[in-house]
């Protein structure tokens, strides 16, 4: 029997639809590319801290529609059902439906206007296992070996989105920078 939207689903997702920060959760092809990149960085003396790897699609579904309904951006009857997530978004009353969705937004700690005007995405390279969020730091300039064997000097910059040399090393391994999201790298730069 379907369970109505509300804080029940926060506990459910935290038990049954968790994200992973384990490199082994990546898509196998992208995992090999990430490992080559991280290995080159570490060999050069950089520190790599992985923040996020794979986003659970059920979690993404709950985030997205709870945000949309609570913000009045769609009707409670709009979300298509998702296999394995027996949630009833429509409480038969708009006010109660929005309140149930709001409990989930609060429980998940989602950013809402004015902090964020974009709903949590349903589509992401993090869901496919083809993206990684990581922080890469070092001091001064280090020599990093690209995948083709050539070595380049890469000065540290606090913002990796403007560090084109670092991006060049990543790209040589097949790991591309999304230049509007500091920790985010993926197979296609998105
Ligand atoms: Zn990311």
Boltz pocket constraint, residues with backbone or C-beta under 6 A from the ligand:
constraints:
  - pocket:
      binder: B
      contacts: [[A, 126], [A, 131], [A, 132], [A, 133], [A, 181], [A, 183], [A, 184], [A, 185]]
      max_distance: 6.0
